[in-house]
Amino acid sequence: MLNSPRVCVQVQSVYIESQSIPEEERFVFAYTITIRNLGRFNVQLLRRYWLITNSNGQQTEVQGEGVIGEQPLILPGSEFHYTSGAVLETPLGTMEGHYEMVAQDGEIFRVPVPVFRLAIPTLIN
């Protein structure tokens, strides 16, 4: 391998009140992901995996090719942003997962996305 890939992931989540229907147990959240390539070589995002858990402990797995229909190539020193969403049956939940990426030399590696909260603002202390 040329050099150990250094990729940093940051997440911001927000409750989408206008699309949520609490009385029907529908809570809509958006999250914005920033993926930064801190290494010296190109990396490309191939696949994603998410584990979504609501506050009742119900888990949903989501996996697939790329993100938002793209498999972005991220150049050294640059970043890729995207926004997506999740619908929960509870006003509080979490997401965690990983991205499968390929380095410029062809080596496939995983970038973990640590657990982050999905919560309506009144539940955040």
C-alpha positions in Angstrom: 0.0 0.0 0.0 1.2 3.5 -0.8 0.4 5.0 2.5 -2.2 4.4 5.1 -5.3 6.3 4.0 -6.3 9.0 6.4 -10.0 9.8 6.1 -12.0 11.8 8.6 -15.8 11.8 8.9 -18.0 14.4 10.6 -21.8 14.3 11.0 -24.4 16.8 11.8 -28.0 15.8 12.3 -31.2 17.8 12.4 -34.9 17.1 13.1 -37.2 17.9 10.2 -40.4 19.0 11.9 -42.2 19.9 8.7 -42.0 16.3 7.4 -42.7 14.6 10.8 -46.0 13.4 12.1 -45.5 12.6 15.8 -49.1 11.3 16.3 -48.4 8.7 13.6 -45.0 7.8 15.0 -43.1 9.4 12.1 -40.0 11.4 13.0 -37.9 12.6 10.1 -34.2 13.5 10.5 -31.6 14.8 8.0 -27.9 14.3 8.5 -25.1 16.0 6.7 -21.8 14.1 6.3 -18.4 15.6 5.6 -15.7 13.1 4.4 -12.2 14.6 4.4 -9.2 13.0 2.7 -6.3 13.9 5.0 -3.9 11.6 3.2 -1.6 12.1 0.3 -3.4 10.0 -2.3 -6.9 9.8 -3.9 -9.6 7.7 -2.2 -13.0 6.7 -3.6 -16.1 5.8 -1.6 -17.5 2.5 -2.9 -20.2 1.4 -0.5 -22.0 2.5 2.7 -23.4 0.5 5.7 -25.7 2.0 8.4 -27.2 0.5 11.5 -30.1 2.7 12.6 -31.6 2.1 16.1 -34.7 3.7 17.5 -35.3 4.3 21.2 -37.3 1.0 21.4 -34.2 -0.9 20.4 -35.6 -1.7 16.9 -32.7 -1.9 14.4 -32.6 -1.4 10.7 -29.6 -2.1 8.5 -29.1 -0.1 5.3 -26.3 -0.8 2.8 -25.6 -0.1 -0.8 -23.4 1.3 -3.5 -22.0 4.8 -2.9 -24.0 7.6 -1.3 -26.8 9.7 -2.9 -26.2 7.9 -6.2 -22.5 8.8 -6.3 -19.2 7.0 -5.7 -17.2 10.2 -5.1 -13.4 10.3 -5.7 -11.9 12.5 -3.0 -8.6 14.1 -3.8 -5.9 14.6 -1.1 -6.7 17.6 1.0 -10.3 17.9 -0.2 -13.7 16.9 1.1 -17.0 15.6 0.0 -20.4 16.7 1.6 -23.8 15.2 1.2 -27.1 15.2 3.0 -29.5 12.3 3.4 -32.2 11.3 5.8 -33.7 8.7 8.1 -37.3 8.2 9.3 -37.8 6.7 12.8 -40.9 5.6 14.7 -39.5 7.2 17.9 -38.3 10.8 18.6 -34.9 9.6 19.6 -32.5 7.2 17.9 -28.9 6.6 16.8 -27.0 5.8 13.6 -23.6 4.3 13.1 -21.8 2.5 10.3 -18.9 2.6 7.9 -17.9 3.5 4.4 -16.0 1.0 2.2 -13.4 2.9 0.2 -10.6 2.1 -2.2 -7.2 3.7 -2.1 -5.3 4.9 -5.1 -3.3 1.7 -5.0 -6.4 -0.5 -5.2 -6.5 -1.5 -1.5 -10.0 -1.6 -0.1 -10.4 -0.2 3.5 -13.2 0.7 5.9 -13.8 4.1 7.5 -15.9 3.8 10.6 -18.7 6.4 11.3 -19.1 6.5 15.1 -22.5 6.5 16.6 -24.5 9.8 16.3 -27.8 10.8 17.7 -31.1 11.5 15.9 -33.2 13.4 18.4 -36.0 16.0 18.4 -34.7 19.3 19.9 -36.8 19.0 23.1 -35.1 15.8 24.0 -31.6 17.2 23.8 -30.2 18.4 27.1 
